[in-house]
Every structure is written in structure tokens, then in C-alpha cells.
Amino acid sequence: MKQSEMVKSHNKTPNKKVLHQQAQDSWREMKKEDKENIQNRESQSESQKESQKRPLIPLENPPELFDNIQPSSNATAQKKLLDIIQKSKVDLYEYNNLLRTASSHELRSQFVSSIKKLEETILIEENRLKKLRNNAAAQQRARKKKKENIEENIVEVYYTPGRPSFLIKNPDLLEKMHASVEFGAADYKRRKEIIKVRTIKHFCEKMDEDYGIYMAKSTLQNYMQPKHPGSKEAQRHHHPAQIRFAAVRRDEMNSHVDEHYCLVSVKGVKSFAMAFPHDILIISQDDKAKIIQTTNEPVSVPDHDFPKAAKYKLVLSVYLLINPSDTNDSLRSGKVRIFIRPEYFLSTSCETHMVDLMSITKEENFCEFTHNGDFVKPFWCLLTDGGPDENSQFLANITKYLLLFKKLDLDYLTVRTHAPGQSAYNPVERNMASLSGKLAGIELNAFTYGNHLGSVEGKITITDRNFGRNNFRHAGKRLCELWSWDNINGHPVITTYVEDHDQADFLDIEEGSWDWIDQHAQICRYSLDIRKCKDRNCCAQPRASEIHNLLSANNGFLPPVIQGHDGHFLNLIHTLKYFGEKLPGYDEHCPSITSDLYHSLTCRKCFRYFPSKAFLKQHTKTIHSGERVPVERVAINVVIEASKYLQQDYEYNAESTQDDENENSNDNTSQELQKEKTTKRGRGGPRNYKHN
């Protein structure tokens, strides 16, 4: 404001006091004006500044083109751009002259904005013209090269308009493309993002590097199988190459509320095995399915389970035998044994797994894992992913585990599973990743002995069973050869193709009844434990006496998983010190089992827990069929000190039911225990235990 007053007065050395007073008066007057007048003054001042910066000297001559290159007669696009540029430069010349002579601030501001737009237009159109000229020059070079080829008797014959196909230039292009494909395999841990095959960018680089064939990404994709075959764009091209790119997908595991609970259970068994390595065997098992491919479709999918093509694939039962004495890899590596079966003729079940385990115990290559001296190790631990053919909550599977327990005269058999969606923690999964990597790019012929498939009532099925068996056998033995070439974990992979079930090992073993299961097994949601009872007329003397004496304080079973005072789950080895105290029930600290659900799954007479109401009903029907639940036990709550808790004994003696006096005394004792347990849970829920 002071500067404007100095300009008006034309005084270079004014009185500061007077100048300050004049500036204040001018500011008061300006504040009284409208908003539009203030904006007009600002725009006028800006236009004055722009006019001062811009050279006001008019151009003497009209502008000329920036070069002397004239386009050819058929280059209509270049001619059109040249006309636009020339017209814009002429307008720019005229606006500059008008700006020099204009005295009105409004006109000067309009001229300045028009000049800016013309300069931007000239810059954009010149860039477009440059690109068109570069394209024209590239076409001239291509024509010149073709002319030279004709002079050298190099003739390219094609009968369609446009550029000739790459297949005409390179008849073996498809073979080169197949050779350049790089197949991916499953991630080593299967716990992070993986890529099935490499991207189109790497494919182009591979073709250029190996064969000197440069193909644009769009051109290369036109030769490959389309992602959406039904689209119009896909139907415009032939797509001769039997190659398709898979999108990047995530292979991360889904979280589960019981994942840490199950991990502690499995790690606890491993820690227990490391304490007694000569008596304990760890076996990690899982099924791996691979669809049989034709000769034109290589096995390239690295996943482990495929729901497609049910019944028309080979099912692989993979077993990883882990030696607890080898602690180099945290009990995640060992020796692999594979059994291959045709799913259509011979599906897998819990019984087939038991037959496979019996076959492993008879092989000399696995004696160092399965035997301690001349006898099979007495303590077995099976790690599974909880599939339908391995789930320990199914009674049909439990009866099959009992056959193995009786046949091998085991002291203890425990089956541990991970939470749903957490099967990648199973140690055998890492070895399956190695097996998938060895199959990358391998072709399995599905019709070696003839086509065994046909259509029956509109459905594809096997019409010739002989051809089907022969074809499956050929593919299965081919897999056996492939996996026998390399070692996994430093051990050779032993693979066998199985065509028929062999149940001769269990013909002399009687399946256990529910009464036998109730006395010898502890069934939980994610585990199954079977041990020998104290009755020597029923079970033989335990062979691992040290383990038997250690677990006898807890009725012969491994302790349950306990949640500590800090919220973390304790290891099974750490809970051994609590054998002299009252321990919580099995699965009482499982996060997915609420307190109400746990009470509903607990027997009201002997307080024994079962993972399902069907098991609880079977237990009550078989063991407590002639008993009634006293009303006093439900109605009365007695508050007592926690130190008065007694250890709960789950062992049941069938002969004691004949004695009425013993039965009444046992009922009274069970009533007191239930009153104490009901009162404690009603006050605070499950108990927490902390380290001493």
C-alpha cells in the first residue's frame, strides 16, 4: 500500500509519517468497496505485471515452420498437424502485436491468456508431429529392408494383408515357446505369496535371450491360450500354443482361533519325543492328489489338493518318518515313503493308512526309524491335518487306529492334528513342495494303452476298466521312477504303486468295542490318545517302563494343554510338574469351546469329557446305563478352598458296579467333586495356571 502511494506522488523520498497516514486512509477506503471491485483491481495489477515481464516488441515477420521437412502426399495426418501449427503461430504473431498496442487492462489480460493457450497448442501439436514422422521413418526403413531381401533372393510369402505371422518366419516357434516356459513350484513353507509361473515380461525376455525372437507382449499373448476363451477378443485369434499364464495368487493360511492351542499340543509331543528318542517314533502323514494329464498338458500346478476331476486322478499317501534323535531341523525332516493308488479303483481311507504303516514297519530301509533293536518302538505319534480319512473324532477312524495299536503291541499311540486351515504346519507339507517341484514340466500320458473314457447318459466315465487300470498303472509307475531319482532330506524317496488292498495283517485282530475304547482312549477335539490299561489280562506289560511310570500319575495319559496366568499355553513337558495337583480337564482351555459347551460335553456322573454329544451319549449308554444322576448334586453349591481339590481319576472298573456299597460311596465322592467344580467355574470360568 505504501508503495502504491509513492508511485502516485512521484516522490522518491517522501515523509514517512505522511506516507503512513495516506496508506491507512487508502486501506480504509478500499475496505468499504465491494468484493468485485477488489478482484478487478487485483486482476489489473496481475495483468500489468505479466505485460511488464513479456516482451512487447511486435514480430517483424510472420512465423515460419520449425523445419523445412515437407510431408509426403499421402501423409494426411502430418499435413493436418502442420496446418494447425502454422495457424497457431500466425495467431500468436497477431496477439503479440495487439498486446503491444493495447492500453486497457482488460484487453491485455485477455490477450495474455490467449497467448498462453496458443503456446500450449503449438507445443502439443509439434510433439504429435514428431511421433508421426518417427513412425513414417520406421516404415521407410522396413520397406528398404524388404527391398534388400528381395534383391538377395530372400522371399517371404504370405497371403493376408498386414505383417506376416511369426509362425511363417519361425516354423518351430511353438516348440521354442514351450521350451522357454519356466514352471513354478509350491513355496518351501507354503506360508507366503507364490507365483505359479513367471510373468509375460519374463517370457518375452526369455524368447529374446535364447532364440533372438522379439515379440511384443500383446503378440505373444495372441499365440497363448486366452484367459477368457468366450470373449470376442479371444475368438479373433487362433491361440496355437498350449500355454496359459496363471495369475498371481496368495497362499497365506487363514487364521483360526485354535491355531496356537493345536501348535502347543503338537510341539509338546515333539518335546516329549526328544526326551525319549529311543522309544518314540514321529510320523507325519498326508494325502497328495495329482490329476493325470495328457501329452499336451504338462503337470504344472504346484498345489497339493485338487477338487477337480474327482475319481480320475492318482492319490498319493505320503509319510514322513522323523527320528527324534535328529534335532538339526526341529523335527521337520526325515525319510519319505509314498504309496500311489488310482482313486477310481482304490480310494484312500484310514484303513489304507494303517496298512501302509504296517508295510513301513516291515521294510529294512526304515528300521532305523521304526525299531529300537529288534522290536518296534512302543510309543508312536501321528501328525495329520485332520482330513476325513484321518480325523480322530470319527468312530470309524478310531477303530482303525486301535487295530494298529493292538497289532504292534504299542504302549501309547497319540494322533495330533492342526487347526482347520493350518495344515501347512504339518512337516510332511515341506516335502510335498519338493515333490511338486520335481513334477514341474513333466508330462503323464493318460491313454498309453488306449482311451478308457466314454460318455454314458451325457456323463464322462470309464467305459473300459482294463484300459483304465493299465493306463493308471503306467502313469503311477512313471511317477515312482521320477521321484526315485533324487533324494529328499538326504534320504532316497521310496515309492510304490498299489493296486489292491492287503488286509491280511489285521485279520487276527479284533476291533475294539466302545467299552474297550472308553477304558483305553482319551478323545479330544484335536487329538486321540490310546494307552495300555493296568489290567494285565487285557493289556500286556508296557515295554517303555520309564514313560509308563512318568505318565501313571495322570492315569497313563499325556497331560492336557493348559493356559498359563499370562494367557500363553504351557508346553506338555512343563505341566508334568503339576501331576501332584488338580489339573483342568482335557480341552477345558480350548479357545473354541465355551464354558457352557464344555459342561454340556462332560459326563454328569464321572465328569469325563468327550468332544461330541454322540460320544457322550454312547459313554452314558454303555458305562452308566443303570445309574441315575442325583438331584442333590445339581441343586447344592458348596464353596471350599482350592487346596482341597483332589485329582480326578478317569479309570473305570467294570467289576466295581456289582458292589452296591462301593457304588454308593463312589456316587457320594463324585457328588462332592462336582459341587466343588461347579462352584469354582461359576465364579470365574476356567482356571489359569502359572509357572512356579
Secondary structure, 3 states (H helix, E strand, C coil): CHHHHHHHHCCCCCCHHHHHHHHHHHHHHHHHCCHHHHHHHHHHHHHHHHHHHCCCCCCCCCCCCCCCCCCCCCCHHHHHHHHHHHHHHHHHHHHHHHHHHCCCHHHHHHHHHHHHHHHHHHHHHHHHHHHHHHHHHHHHHHHHHHHHHHHCCCCCCCCCCCCCCHHHHCCCHHHHHHHHCCECCCCCCCCCCECCECCHHHHHHHHHHHHCCCCCHHHHHHHCCCCCCCCHHHHCCCCCCCCCCCCCECCCCCCCCCHHHHHHHHHHHHHHHHHCCCCEEEEEEEEEEEECCCCCCCECCCCCCCCCCCCCEEEEEEEEEECCCCCCCCCCCCEEEEEEEECCCCCCCHHHHHHHHHHHHCCHHHHHHHEECCEECCEEEEEECCCCCCCCCCHHHHHHHHHHHHHCCCCEEEEEECCCCCHHHCCHHHHHHHHHHHHCCECCCCCCCCCCEEEECCEEEECCHHHHHHHHHHHHHHHHHHHCCCEECCEECEEEECCCCCCHHHCCCCCCCHHHHHHHEEECCCEEEEECCCCCCCCCCCCCHHHHHHHHHHCCCCCCCCEECCCCECCCCHHHHHCCCCCCCCCCCCCCCCHHHHHHCECCCCCCECCCHHHHHHHHHHHCCCCCCCHHHHHCCCCCCHHHCCCCCCCCCHHHHHCHHHHHHHHHHHHHHHHHHHHHHHHHCCCCECCC
